[in-house]
Amino acid sequence: MITGELRSKIDAVWNAFWTGGISNPLEVIEQITYLLFVRGLDDAQTNYERQLTRFGTASVSAVYPEGNDSRGRAYRDLRWSVFKERAPAEMFTIVSEHVFPFLREMGEAGTSHAEHMKGARFTIPTPALLAKVVDMLDDIPMDDRDTKGDLYEYMLGKIASAGTNGQFRTPRHIIQLMVELMEPGPKDVIVDPAAGTAGFLVAAGEYVRKHHPGIFRDEELRKHFHETMFNGFDFDSTMLRIGSMNMALHGVEGANLRYRDSLAEGAANDADAYSLILANPPFAGSLDYETTSKDLLKTVKTKKTELLFMALFLKLLKPGGRAAVIVPDGVMFGSSTAHKAIRKMLVEDHKLDAIIKLPSGVFRPYAGVSTAIVIFTKTNSGGTDHVWFYDVQADGLSLDDKRQMLVSADKFGPVPEGALAEEEHGKNNLPDVLARWGQRAGSERERVRTEQSFAVPKADIAAADYDLSINRYKEVVHEAVEHRAPKEIIAELKMLEAEIALGLDELEAML
C-alpha cells in the first residue's frame, strides 16, 4: 500500500498537469509512463556498469552508447540520474529534444517493450511542471516492486472516463476474484485479447508470485514467467504503453503485449496456444465486417463483438484450457441465432462451469451495464454436467456512481483478512463466491434454487433452449397464503349480514 504522503504527492502532480493544460487522464498517465521508463533505463545502465566493474563482463546490454547523439548531446546526459540535477529549463531541453527522440529510436529497433515507445510524444508544457514530476518520481523507491506497482495502480485509478473505444478499467477486486477462481499455475500460458492496462495479467502475476514462490529458483520456470507466461493484445498504442509499464513495474520483465485487433483477419493465428484466458472485452464498438476474421465468422456469424470474442476465446484456448471472462447479460439470454449457437456450443461441445451474475453497478461510474462472469473449459468433446450459478448482489462498494466502501479495508475483496459476519456478507458477497465455488461439485448441488447460489443440470439448460440467465432458473419464495373453504366464507358473510340488519333495526327504534 502506498502511504498517504506519497498519495498526496501524486495528487499534487495530477493537479499540476490539470492546471498546466493537460486534462486528459490518459495523457497524464502516458507522460508519467515515459518518464518511469526513462528512469528504468538509467537503472538498467547502472546494473550493466556494476557488472562490468565487478566481473569484467555483463549479462545485460548497455542502454546508452558512448559518444553523442545525432544532435550533438552526450548520451550520458540523457540518463535520469544526470538530467534530474539540471535546472528546469535545461532539463526541459534535454528531455524534449534528446530523450524522447532516443526513446523513439529504441522503439524502432524493437528492443523489449521499448517497441511501444515508437510513437512517444513529449507533451508536458512547461519546465516547472517537468521538474515537479521528475522530483516526485525520484522520491519513489523503484527497487520496491510493491510500492511502484501500487503507485501505478493508484494513478490508473484516476482514469475516470471511458475512452473512445469503450475502454474502462475492470475494478481491481473483480479482477482478483476471477484470478482466485482460476488459480493460475507456474506453467500456465495466459492471454488477455483485450488487455488494456494489463490489469488481469498483473493480478495473475501477483497470484503466481504469492502461491508459487519456488518458480524463481527454477531457471526454466523463471524464464517462462518473465518471457512467455503473460500475453496481451490491444489496438490502442497508448494502452499498450501503459500496460507494458504496468507489467514491468510489477516485476514481469518481458510480457508479450502486442498491437493487434483481436477480431481482425489473421488475429486467430494463435489457435490452441493458451491454457488460460482472463478478459473483459469491449461490449460494443464499431466493427468492420470485411476485416473480421473469417475463422471467427465460421464459428458464429454475427456483427456483435461480445459474441465474436466468445468465439475467439474458444479458438485461442488449447484443449483443457480454461477461461473466466466478463460478458454483458445479453449473451446469456439473447434470442438471435448467433446468441443461441454460442451458448449451445459452450454447453454441448465444451464444459461450461459457472455463470456468476454481477450487480449492474459494478462498472459505475463508467457504465451501468449488467454483466456476468462466464467460466468454461475448452474440451472439444463436451463435459458439461451441472452449471453453477451465483447471484452476486454486493461487491463491497455502493452500487451508485460514488462507489463508496461499505466494509472496512480488511473485509474488502474476495480474500479478506478476517471472516465476515453475516451482516458484512450482505455488503460483500465475493468471499462467499470463492468459498462456494470450491463446493460446486458437492454441497452446492443440494442447494435449492431460491438460494443465492445453486447448480442446474445440463438437461434443464438444454430444455430451456440454452438460456443461461440466472433468472431463468432462480425460484422466488412466495409467502404462504391461507386458503379458506367457500362454505366458511359464505357463513361468515351471512353472519355479518345479520349483524348489520340488527344494527339497522336498533337505529330505527331509536329514531
Residue pairs with C-beta under 8 A, 6 or more apart in sequence:
1 150
2 10
2 147
2 150
2 151
2 154
6 139
6 140
6 147
6 151
7 154
9 136
9 139
10 136
10 151
10 154
10 155
12 132
12 136
13 32
13 132
13 133
13 136
14 28
14 155
14 158
16 129
16 132
16 133
17 23
17 28
17 31
17 129
20 124
20 125
20 126
20 129
21 125
22 28
22 31
22 123
22 124
22 125
25 158
25 159
25 160
25 161
26 159
26 163
26 238
26 242
27 123
28 155
28 158
29 155
29 156
29 158
29 159
29 242
30 238
30 241
30 242
31 122
31 123
31 124
31 133
32 133
32 137
32 155
33 241
33 242
33 245
34 100
34 103
34 117
34 120
34 122
34 241
35 133
35 134
35 137
36 137
36 148
36 152
36 245
36 249
37 103
37 114
37 117
37 245
37 248
38 80
38 95
38 99
38 103
39 80
39 137
39 138
39 142
40 142
40 248
41 63
41 64
41 79
41 80
42 63
42 79
42 80
42 81
43 142
44 60
44 63
45 62
45 63
45 64
45 79
46 81
47 60
48 58
48 60
48 61
48 62
48 63
51 57
51 58
51 59
51 60
52 58
64 75
64 76
64 78
64 79
65 75
66 75
67 74
67 75
68 74
68 75
69 75
69 78
69 98
69 101
69 102
70 101
71 97
71 98
71 101
73 94
73 97
73 98
75 102
76 82
77 83
77 94
77 98
78 94
78 98
78 99
78 102
80 134
80 138
83 90
83 91
83 94
83 95
83 99
84 91
84 134
84 135
84 138
86 94
88 127
88 128
88 130
88 131
89 127
91 127
91 130
91 131
91 134
92 126
92 127
92 130
95 122
95 124
95 130
96 122
99 122
100 120
100 121
100 122
103 114
103 117
103 120
104 117
104 118
104 119
104 120
106 114
106 117
107 114
107 115
107 116
107 117
107 118
107 119
107 120
108 118
112 253
112 254
113 244
113 245
113 247
113 248
113 254
113 255
113 257
116 237
116 240
116 241
116 244
116 257
117 241
118 237
119 237
124 130
124 133
140 147
140 148
140 151
141 147
141 148
142 148
145 249
145 250
145 251
148 249
149 202
149 246
149 249
149 250
149 251
151 249
152 245
152 246
152 249
152 250
153 172
153 246
156 169
156 197
156 199
156 242
156 246
157 169
159 168
159 169
159 197
160 365
161 168
161 366
162 168
162 366
162 367
163 236
165 235
165 236
165 282
165 285
166 282
166 283
166 284
166 285
167 196
167 236
167 239
167 282
168 363
168 366
168 367
169 196
169 197
169 199
169 366
170 199
170 200
170 280
170 326
170 363
171 362
171 363
171 395
171 397
172 199
172 203
173 395
173 396
173 412
173 413
173 414
173 430
174 326
174 358
174 362
174 395
175 199
175 200
175 203
175 278
176 203
176 413
176 414
176 415
177 373
177 413
177 414
177 430
177 433
177 434
178 200
178 278
178 324
178 326
178 373
179 200
179 203
179 204
179 207
179 278
180 207
180 414
180 415
180 434
181 324
181 373
181 375
181 433
181 434
181 437
182 204
182 276
182 278
182 322
182 324
182 375
183 207
183 211
184 190
184 204
184 207
184 208
184 276
185 208
185 212
186 208
186 212
186 215
186 221
186 224
186 225
187 221
187 224
187 275
188 204
188 208
188 229
188 275
188 276
189 228
189 229
189 231
189 273
189 274
189 275
189 276
190 201
190 204
190 229
190 230
190 231
190 274
190 275
190 276
190 277
190 278
191 231
191 232
191 233
191 270
191 273
191 274
191 276
191 277
191 316
192 198
192 200
192 201
192 231
192 232
192 233
192 277
192 278
192 279
193 232
193 233
193 262
193 277
193 279
193 281
193 309
193 312
193 313
193 316
194 233
194 234
194 262
194 279
194 280
194 281
194 282
194 309
195 201
195 232
195 233
195 234
195 239
195 240
195 243
195 257
196 234
196 236
196 239
196 243
197 239
197 242
197 243
197 246
198 230
198 232
198 242
198 243
198 244
198 246
198 247
198 255
198 257
199 246
200 278
200 279
200 280
201 230
201 231
201 232
201 243
201 247
201 252
201 255
201 278
202 246
202 247
202 250
202 252
203 278
204 230
204 276
204 278
205 225
205 229
205 230
205 247
205 250
205 251
205 252
206 250
208 215
208 225
208 229
209 251
215 221
215 222
215 224
215 225
216 222
216 225
225 252
226 252
226 253
226 254
227 253
227 254
227 256
228 256
230 247
230 252
230 255
230 256
231 255
231 256
231 257
231 258
231 274
232 243
232 255
232 256
232 257
232 258
233 257
233 258
233 259
233 260
233 262
233 267
234 240
234 243
234 257
234 259
234 260
235 259
235 260
235 261
235 262
237 259
240 257
240 258
240 259
243 255
243 257
244 255
244 257
247 255
247 257
248 255
260 267
261 267
261 291
262 281
262 309
262 312
263 287
263 292
263 293
263 296
263 305
263 308
263 309
263 312
264 288
264 291
264 292
264 293
265 291
265 292
265 293
265 294
266 293
267 293
267 312
268 293
268 295
268 296
268 312
268 315
268 316
270 316
271 295
271 315
271 316
272 315
272 316
272 317
272 318
272 319
273 316
273 318
274 316
274 317
274 318
274 321
275 317
275 318
275 320
275 321
275 322
276 321
276 322
276 323
277 313
277 316
277 317
277 321
277 322
277 323
277 324
277 325
278 323
278 324
278 325
279 309
279 313
279 323
279 325
279 326
280 325
280 326
281 305
281 306
281 309
281 325
281 326
282 305
283 305
283 306
283 327
283 328
283 369
284 305
285 305
287 303
287 305
287 308
289 303
292 308
293 308
293 312
295 315
296 308
296 311
296 312
296 315
297 308
299 311
299 314
299 315
299 345
300 307
300 308
300 310
300 311
300 338
300 341
300 342
300 345
301 337
301 338
302 308
302 336
302 338
304 338
306 327
306 328
306 330
306 331
307 331
307 338
307 339
307 342
309 325
309 327
310 325
310 327
310 331
310 342
310 346
310 374
311 342
313 323
313 325
314 345
314 350
314 378
317 323
317 378
318 378
319 378
319 379
319 380
320 377
320 378
320 379
321 377
321 378
322 353
322 375
322 376
322 377
322 378
323 374
323 375
323 376
323 377
323 378
324 373
324 374
324 375
325 373
325 374
326 358
326 371
326 372
326 373
326 374
327 371
327 372
327 374
328 369
328 370
328 371
329 357
329 369
329 370
329 371
329 372
329 469
330 339
331 339
331 342
331 343
331 372
331 374
331 468
332 343
332 355
332 372
332 467
332 468
332 469
332 470
333 339
333 467
333 468
333 469
333 472
334 340
340 465
340 466
343 466
343 467
343 468
344 466
346 352
346 374
346 376
346 384
347 384
347 387
347 458
347 461
347 462
347 466
348 382
348 384
348 462
349 379
349 380
349 381
349 382
350 376
350 377
350 378
350 379
350 380
350 382
350 383
350 384
351 376
351 377
351 378
351 379
351 382
351 383
351 384
352 374
352 375
352 376
352 384
352 387
352 468
353 375
353 376
353 377
353 387
353 388
353 440
354 373
354 374
354 375
354 387
354 388
354 389
354 390
354 437
354 440
355 372
355 373
355 374
355 375
355 387
355 388
355 389
355 390
355 468
355 470
356 372
356 373
356 375
356 389
356 390
356 392
356 433
357 372
357 389
357 390
357 391
357 392
357 470
358 370
358 371
358 372
358 373
358 392
358 395
359 392
359 393
359 394
359 395
359 399
360 368
360 369
360 370
360 371
360 399
361 368
361 398
361 399
361 400
361 403
362 371
362 395
362 399
363 369
363 371
364 399
364 400
364 401
364 403
365 401
365 403
372 470
374 468
377 383
384 458
384 461
385 457
385 458
386 440
386 441
386 445
386 455
386 456
386 457
386 458
387 455
387 456
387 458
387 461
387 468
388 437
388 440
388 444
388 453
388 454
388 455
389 453
389 454
389 455
389 456
389 470
389 473
389 474
390 429
390 433
390 436
390 437
390 452
390 453
391 452
391 453
391 470
391 474
392 429
392 430
392 433
393 426
393 429
393 452
394 406
394 426
394 427
394 428
394 429
395 428
395 429
395 430
396 405
396 406
396 407
396 411
396 412
396 413
396 427
396 428
396 430
397 403
397 404
397 405
397 406
398 404
398 406
405 412
406 427
406 428
407 416
407 420
407 424
407 427
407 428
410 416
410 417
410 418
411 417
411 418
411 420
411 424
411 428
412 428
413 428
413 430
413 431
414 430
414 431
414 433
414 434
415 431
415 434
416 428
416 431
420 428
420 431
425 431
425 432
429 452
432 452
432 453
433 453
436 444
436 453
440 455
444 453
444 454
444 455
445 455
447 453
447 454
447 455
448 454
448 475
449 456
449 473
449 474
449 475
450 474
450 475
450 476
450 477
454 473
454 474
456 473
460 473
461 467
461 468
464 472
464 473
